[in-house]
Amino acid sequence: MSTVRAPASNGSRVTKPLPLSAEHVTVTRGGKALVDGVSCSLRPGTVTGILGPNGAGKSTLLHLLAGVLPADSGTVLLGNRPLSRISTRERARSIALVEQSLPDDVAQPVRGVVALGRTPHRSLFAADGPADHAAVERALAAAGARHLAERLYPTLSGGERQRVQLARALAQEPEVLLLDEPTNHLDAAAQLETLDLLQGLAAEGLAVAAALHDINHAAASCSHLLLLHGGRVAAAGPTEEILTPELIRRVYGVNAVLLVHPATGRPLVALSRR
Ligand SMILES: Nc1ncnc2c1ncn2[C@@H]1O[C@H](COP(=O)(O)OP(=O)(O)OP(=O)(O)O)[C@@H](O)[C@H]1O
């Protein structure tokens, strides 16, 4: 992937990025709370790792934060405005979501798929303008997908589709980037590149949150963690303050030894069943 070019690098954003926060949000299905009274805040300049075992509520929380799933109770706020009172189009100019399951029925060349990210910035029937083309090229480069631009999307591998969906989200030029398991499908080098990209985007002012299964990916690259367990917040805060063997044992039911990565100085977790 090439050097990060932040979505704001064209100078088009003049307003200060806004935090996205959830206040006591709950979603219930069939009498079960999938997300149960969760409060959290994603601040500009941070990368929050959303962790938790299978079924903990990570994807559901991301959908709530993206505004694609309404809460049964509680509120999601962009700045101080409830997301429920912001139009879909305006919301899509501020918040981008990269889903866990990647669409496979998009019979378009990759550049066209990435250009879908420009939809909220264009008037209804207008063609893409020079600013749209530039944003698409920047996004392709940042996501390491420029070499795929002429390919037909359905012919791509899972990892290649992952990069393209990330590029589509970047082309949206969001203030808040939400990702559901963004390192899924990716090889080791591409995983690290993606995590670096997320840190780079945060450094340039975005609020980034990613649901992750790899605790070491989160420990290495997230400034903040939100651990979910049974739909509730088990712990939240700066990574180095809250990541402890006790917390990992409580949430995942496995033993952990907390080390320091010899090359990066970041926390490194060695897991074992006993
Ligand atoms: N529409 C639904 N109706 C009933 N239960 C649902 C529905 N959608 C999700 N669930 C359940 O809600 C819980 C939380 O799901 P969610 O996908 O948010 O978890 P997750 O932490 O992202 O899991 P994973 O790590 O496996 O992707 C799971 O137990 C899931 O089976």
The ligand as a Tripos MOL2 file, in Angstrom:
@<TRIPOS>MOLECULE
LIG
   31    33     1     0     0
SMALL
NO_CHARGES

@<TRIPOS>ATOM
      1 N1        -31.2450  -10.6810   13.5640 N.pl3     1 LIG1
      2 C1        -30.8660  -11.3620   14.6290 C.ar      1 LIG1
      3 N2        -31.7700  -12.0370   15.3670 N.ar      1 LIG1
      4 C2        -31.3840  -12.7310   16.4640 C.ar      1 LIG1
      5 N3        -30.1120  -12.7900   16.8970 N.ar      1 LIG1
      6 C3        -29.1900  -12.1230   16.1950 C.ar      1 LIG1
      7 C4        -29.5070  -11.3720   15.0300 C.ar      1 LIG1
      8 N4        -28.3560  -10.8250   14.5610 N.ar      1 LIG1
      9 C5        -27.3820  -11.2010   15.3860 C.ar      1 LIG1
     10 N5        -27.8700  -11.9900   16.3650 N.ar      1 LIG1
     11 C6        -27.1250  -12.5730   17.4970 C.3       1 LIG1
     12 O1        -26.5950  -11.4690   18.2060 O.3       1 LIG1
     13 C7        -25.3610  -11.7980   18.8030 C.3       1 LIG1
     14 C8        -24.3400  -10.7370   18.4390 C.3       1 LIG1
     15 O2        -24.0470  -10.8420   17.0550 O.3       1 LIG1
     16 P1        -22.8720  -10.0290   16.3970 P.3       1 LIG1
     17 O3        -22.8150  -10.4260   14.9660 O.co2     1 LIG1
     18 O4        -23.0640   -8.5910   16.7180 O.co2     1 LIG1
     19 O5        -21.6200  -10.5770   17.2030 O.3       1 LIG1
     20 P2        -20.0630  -10.4450   16.8870 P.3       1 LIG1
     21 O6        -19.4150  -10.0860   18.1800 O.co2     1 LIG1
     22 O7        -19.8420   -9.5380   15.7320 O.co2     1 LIG1
     23 O8        -19.7240  -11.9440   16.5000 O.3       1 LIG1
     24 P3        -18.5700  -12.5830   15.5550 P.3       1 LIG1
     25 O9        -17.2680  -12.3520   16.2720 O.co2     1 LIG1
     26 O10       -18.9330  -14.0340   15.5580 O.co2     1 LIG1
     27 O11       -18.6460  -11.9530   14.2040 O.co2     1 LIG1
     28 C9        -25.0320  -13.2040   18.3260 C.3       1 LIG1
     29 O12       -25.3750  -14.1090   19.3550 O.3       1 LIG1
     30 C10       -25.9180  -13.4000   17.1150 C.3       1 LIG1
     31 O13       -26.2740  -14.7600   16.9540 O.3       1 LIG1
@<TRIPOS>BOND
     1     1     2 1
     2     2     3 ar
     3     2     7 ar
     4     3     4 ar
     5     4     5 ar
     6     5     6 ar
     7     6     7 ar
     8     6    10 ar
     9     7     8 ar
    10     8     9 ar
    11     9    10 ar
    12    10    11 1
    13    11    12 1
    14    11    30 1
    15    12    13 1
    16    13    14 1
    17    13    28 1
    18    14    15 1
    19    15    16 1
    20    16    17 2
    21    16    18 1
    22    16    19 1
    23    19    20 1
    24    20    21 2
    25    20    22 1
    26    20    23 1
    27    23    24 1
    28    24    25 2
    29    24    26 1
    30    24    27 1
    31    28    29 1
    32    28    30 1
    33    30    31 1
@<TRIPOS>SUBSTRUCTURE
     1 LIG1         1 GROUP 0 **** ****
